[in-house]
């Protein structure tokens, strides 16, 4: 397109591009070149239509308008139908959704109630189990405390038995083993009885409750130990005091004016030595014995002078302790010698016998 202002709207050079001012291509055009060199495009339009063609166009336009109105009515009816269907579908969907939500809520509520009931039952079962377990543990602790108390009582009753029937230097002596077995019997005897003669169903408690065996165990252990070892000698040395009456001496004149007083007294050891040891002691030929004068008081009779003890001895003969005592005195001149007055007013002899077998250190 040229920028020259002398070129008109419809003036273009041959071969120039058509601008916006050029006539439409649909029209038939005629190019005219003026004498001054200007180029004009002349458009030749179609011939005007006839009345018939106009009527035909009018009929076509009216038919098209009728078709459009019918189509619009159909579209309007379709749109109304779609709207009604959409509204009905929306209401149906809403109702379905509401009903579904109601069913879902009812189902959730029913499941929640069912779950709550199950949880309540499980909670109740667990609570009962915990209560039962707590009761079992509490009762087991109480039983353990009571059993421990009575077991300690059994052990305490064993102490005087070991103190009475001990064998120094012999940890595995018969008396020690007998007392140990007796104590174990009274300690675990109730468990053994329950295990052998108890009910077939196991007890829910960790320990069995106390029974009559447990209550009599301390006294039973004490008397059982005494019954087992009562006839055995539990003291190695037995001792006592023998009182010799003054008139028990038999005087005998040795050489005038000396008079010999002598006396033998027998002490029955069967009442002192245990019955289980006495037969062995009676069969021994030699038994260690120690005697000493505990108290001595000579007579103050005027017929006797210079009294003195000359001999004190003892020996065990067939289970009897025989104590021999001898004393001398001088008869004063002119005193009667028949009968001779007693040389003593009182005499007490302390003695001790070793009851252990020969060879015991």
Secondary structure, 3 states (H helix, E strand, C coil): CCCCCCCCCCECCCCCCCCCCCCCCCCEEEEEECCCCCEEEEEECCCCCCHHHHHHHHHHHHHHHHHHHHHHHHHHHHHHHHHHHHHHHHHHHHHHHHHHHHHHHHHHHHHHHHHHHHHHHHHHHHHHHHHHHHHHHHHHHHHHHHHHHHHHHHHHHHHHHHHHCCCCCCCCCHHHHHHHHHHHHHHHHHHHHHHHHCCCCCCCCCCCCCCHHHHHHHHHHHHHHHHHHCCCCCCCEEEEEEEECHHHCEEEEEECCEEEEEEEEEEEHHHCCCHHHHHHHHHCCCCCEEEEEEEEEECCCCCEEEEEEEEEEEEEECCEEEEEEEEEEEECCCCCCCCCCCCEEEEEEEEEEECCCCCCC
